Amino acid sequence: MIKEWKNGRVGELIASLESGISVNGEDGTPSNDDYAVLKVSAVTYGKFNPQASKKITGSELQRAKCNPKKGQIIISRSNTPDLVGASCYVSEDYPNRFLPDKLWQTVPHPEKKVEHKWLAYFLASPWARFRLSKLATGTSNSMKNITKSELLTLPIPIPPFLEQKKIASFLECWDNAIEKTETLIAAKEKQFEWLTSNLINRVGHKRTSASGLMTEVSKRNKNSTIERVLSVTNHSGFVLPEEQFERRVASANVSNYKVVEQGQYAYNPSRINVGSIARLDDWENGILSPMYVVFKLDTKRVCSDYFLHWLNSSEARQRIKNSAQGSVRETVSFKDLGAINIPLPAMDVQKDVTYKLNLAQMEISLLKKTLEQYRSQKRGLMQKLLTGEWQVGSSQHLSEETCQELSKESIA
């Protein structure tokens, strides 16, 4: 332990933990002026979300108690194994919101100087989260609980008050960078959706049936020559099932599985309405369950990137969803997909549209990589700073000036 730091327990730093009570709320998102009881999800992602709540009125409002207070920490005592113990710092008072019985709020100690933002970072650190999840108990695999005693006796390395403030300030720089990057990504994605709609679904573009652009592929994995089994998801495209679902989902005999080759498309007819359709880009080939539909494009008539952008457009998603709703089993067959009309300008126009959209998409991808770097850096800094291995303003040169420079870089 570093000089002037000491080993302690969380309970030494606060007076107690307070909580609300369970009240009945109305469905829907309340306005800022409504009185509402918080959901556990209000603290799940490490940032306080007052909108994750249910409106309360009448006798239920009379029963509600304990408002979120500025400078305190709210902690989830009950959640799934991965999320139990999730917490967040409250940056302002919320007189219109109330805690349920599943959320605790710290009560400051009247005789001790503690930087609660530093304490919030510690409780959100990977070490503390891991320890709390291991302490959680419960018979259900979906919901676990921690006790006040377990939280209050959680070991914590305690630095001097001034160092607490410096650590909190330094880590806040990374939070600011993360928040600004998330905001920028959201704006760029909204701009990209607008661009896609205006460049592809522009009035005047000739429309043609998608059936004339696609050819179904039914090649089978005879003799089981291909071993890479794939699945298609709505968020990640083609994935390895054992990585996505942490188990093998393929049959023992894969000789009847469909082969998908690089550049070809595939979808699950019962999942395409939620976006589970993709082009194979990351692997040379693979195999899919026989339930999948695999097809290739006539690249003399349609640019593959153009077609992919159209598939991901809001108009295409809605048309596919309508096709599923019109089906008895809410599936979209290859014939159903082919019946959808696609805007199809001349090839040179397709390539020009694709070039612009690919550039915009590349910018978003780079921003997401930057965001993940910030998150990774923050996790590393939390490990170093919250254990005292590094000290702000010490020989490691983690000075406030460094923090300010990094903050400027994040804004730029």
N, C-alpha and C positions, 0 to 999 in steps of 0.2 A: 504494500500500500504506500502511495506517495505521501511524502511529508505534508502535513496539514489536512490530508484526507483521512476519513475514518470509515470503518465498516459499521453499518447500521441497519435498521429495518424501516420499511415504508411508514409504519405506524408511529415512528419517532418524529416524522416530519409534518404530520397533520393531526388535528384534534380528534376527528372521527370521520365516519362516512354516513351521509344521509341519503334517503331514497324516498320516492313517491309511493303511490298506491295504484293498484290496478283499477282503472275506470273504463267504461265503455265509450268508444268513440265512433264517429261516422266515417264511412268510406269516402275516398276522394282526398285531394290535396287541399289543405286549408290555406287561407290567405294569411298574410302577416298580421292582420288585425284580429283574426279568429283566435279564440282560446283553444288549445289543442294539447293532447298528451303525446309525448314522444314515443316513437317506435324504437326498438333496439337498433335498427338500421341507421338511426340518427348519429351513431358513433362508430359504426362498423368499419368505415374506411379511413379512420384517423383524422377526419375533419368534421367538425360539428355541422350537421345538416338539420336546421329547424323545420324544414319542409317535410322531413320524414316523420310525420305525426298524423294524428287523427283528431278532427274537430270534436269538441265536447261542449255541451250546453246543459242548462237546467240543473237537475239534482246531481248529475255527474260532475259538473263544474264546481258545485259546492263541496264535493268530496276531494277534489284534486288538491295537491299540495306540492311544495318544493319546486321552485323555479330554477332554471339554469342561471348561474351567477358568473359575472365577469371575473376572470382570473382563476377559476376553479377547473377541476378535471372531472369529466363524467366517464364512468367505467361500466361496461356491461358485465353483470354477474352471471348471466345465463345466455347461452348461444350454442352454436354448433362447436365441435371440438376445435376447429381451426380459428373460430372467431370469438370464443369465450374469453373475456378479459380485455377485449378491444376497448380503446379509450380515446379521448380527444380533449383538447384544451378549449375552454370557452372564452372567447375574446370580448364578449359584451353581455350585458344583462338581457334576459328574455322573459319579461313579465307575463307574456301571453302563452308561454309553454310550460308544461309540467312534466316531471319525471314519473315514469311508471315504477312498479316495484322491482323490475328487472334491471334498473339502472341506478348506480350509486353516484353521488357527487361528494368530492372532498370538502371537508370543513377545515379552514385554515387554523393553525395552532396560534393562539394569542401571544405566546411567549417566544416563538421561534421565527427567525427570518429565513424564509424558504422561497426560492424562485420557482413558482409552480409551473412555469413553462418548461424549465429544465426537468422537473419531476415528470411532467407529461411526456417529454422525449424519452426519459428512462422507461416509463411504463409501456411506451410504444416500441421500445427497442426489441430486436429479434430475441435477445437473451431473456428479457422479462416475459415476452409473449410466449416463448417456448416453455418457460418455467410455469407460468400460470395455466397453460393448456395441460401440462402434466399433472398439476395439482387438482384440476377439475374432476368432479365426480358426477355420477348419474348412471342409471340403468339403460337409458336410451342412447343409441349410437348417434342420433341426430341432435340431441340437446344435452349439454353439460352445464354444471354449475360450479362456481367457486364460492367459498365462504369469506366473510369479512376477516376472520382470523388468518386465513391463508394469504389474503392480499396484504394485510397489515404487518405480517411477519416476513414478507418477502425481503430477502437480503438486498441491500443497496450500498454501493460505495458513495459516500457523501463528501463532496468537495466544499471548500469555503464558499460563503454566499457570493462573493465577487466572482469566483470561478463559475458558479452556477449560472450567473447572469451572462457571462461571456460565452459559455457553452450554448446556452439557449439562443443568444444572438447569432452565433456562428451558424448553428444548424438552421436557424430561421432563414438565412441567406439561401440555403438549398431549397427550403420550402417555397420561397418566393420564386426561385428559378423554375421549380417544378410547376408551380401554379401558373406562371406566365406562359410556360411552354404548353401546358395543357389547354389554356385559353386560346393560344395561337393555333394549335392543332384543330380545336373545335371550329374556329373561324375559317381555317383553310379547308376543312372538310365540308363546311357549309358552302363555301365558295366553289369547291369542286363539284358539289351536287348541282349548283346553279349552272356552272359551265357545261356539265354533262347534258343537262336538260336543254340548254340553249344551243349547244353545238350539234347534238345528235337529233333531238326531237324538234329541230327548227322547222317552222312552217315553210313549205315549199320543197322539202326533201321528199322525193318519191318513195312510197312505201311498197314493200313486196312481202310476200308470204315467206316466213322463215323456212318453210319446208323445202323451198328451192335452193336453199343455201347449205342444208345439212344432209348428211348421209349417215344412217345408223350403222354402227359397227358391232358385230356379234362374234368376234374372234374369241375362241375359248382357250383355256390354259391346258391343252392336251398334254398328257404325260407329266403334268405338273412341273413344267420347265421353269416357270417363274415363281419365286417364293415370296416376293414383296407384296403383302396384302395391304391394301389402302382403304380408307374411308373418305367420304366427303362431308365436311362440316360447313355450317353457315358462316362461321367467323374466320376459320383458318384454311379453308379450301381442302386440298388433299392432305391427309395426315396418316401417320402410322397408328393403327388402332391401339397397339400395346402402349404407346406413349400418351395418347389422348385419354384412353379409358383404363390404363394400367392393367390390362389383361388381354389375352388373346380372344378375339370374337369370331375368328374364322373357323370354318369346318375343318376337320382333320383331312378330308379329301378335297382338294381345291382344283381338281382337273376340270370341273365345270364352271369355274370362275371366269369372268370376262376379263380380257386383256385390254388395258388402256395404255396407249403409247403417248410419248411426249407430243404436246400440241393438240391432243384430242380433249374433248369435253366429256364429263360424266355427271350424272345426278341420280339421286334416289327419288323415284316418282312420288313417294309419300312425304318427302321432305323439301322438295324444290320450292314449295310455297313459302318456306321460311328462309330461302336463300341458299340451300345446300346444292349448289351447282358450281363447278369450277373447271378450269383448264389445267392440264398437267404440265407444270413448268419445271419443278424441282428434281424430278427423276426421269430417267430415260423411258422406263415403263413400269407397270405394276399390274396387279390383278384386283378385281372387285367382286363382291358378292353378285350372284346372278340376278338379283333384284334390280341392280343398277342399269341405267340406260347410258350407253357410250355412243358418241357420234363425232364425226369430223366435219370440217367446213370445206366448202368450195372456195379456196383462197384466191381463185381467179376472179371471183365475183365480190367477195367480202374480205376485208382485212381482219385477221383474227383478233388483233388488239381492239379494233373498232367494235367488233361483235361482243367482246368481253366487256367493254365499257357500256355498251347498250344493255347487256344482261344485268349489270349492276346499277342501272339507272332506276329511279323511282317509278317511271312509267312501265318499264319492263317487269319490275317486281309486282306492280299492281295487276298487270295483265296476266302474269303467271298465277297470282293469287286468285284472280277471278276464274281462271281455267280450273283451278283446283276446287273452288267452291261449286262450280257447275258439274263436277264429277260426283258420281254416286259415292265413291270411296275417298273423295277429296284427294285424288292423285292426279298427276299430270303425265299422260303418256307421251311418247315421242310424237304421235300424231297431233295431240293437243298442243304441244310446244310449237310444232310446225305451222299450226293454224294462226299463230300470232303474227301480225304484220310488223315489220321492222323498217324504220326509215333507212333507205339505202341510196345515198347520192353516188356520184361517179367515184371511181377508185382514188383519183387524186384528191378529191374532197375528203374521203374517208381517211386517207393518210395524213392530211393536214389536221383534221380533227383529232386523230390519234396522237400526233406529235404534241399538240397543245395539252391534251389530257394527260399524256404520259409525263410531261414536264411537271404539271401540277401535282400529279400523284407521287413523283419522285421527291418533290419538295416536302410533302407530307411524310413520306417514308423517312427522310433524313431527320425531320423534326421528332419523329417517334424514336429514332435511334438516340437522338440527343436527350430526349426525356428519360429513356431507360438508363443512359449514362449518368444523368443527374441522380436518379433513384439509387443506382448502384453506388455512386460516390457518397450519397447520404448514409446508406447502410454501413459503408466502411468507416465513415467519420463517426457515426454513432458508437460503433464498436471501440474506436480509439479514444474518443473524447469522454464518453460516459463511464469508462473504466479507469480513466486517468493516465492511460498509456501516452496520450498526447495531451498537452495543455495549451489553451489559447494564450498567445502572447509569450510562450516559452521559447526555448531554444529550437523547437521544431518550426518556429516562424509562422505559427497559425495566428497571425495578428489580425486586429480589426481592419487594418488597411487591406490585407489580403482578402478578407471577407467582402469589403466594399468593391474591390476590383472585380472579384468573381461575380458579384451581383450586377455590376455594370455590363459585364460580358454576357450574362444571361438575358438582359434586356435587349442588348444589341442583336 
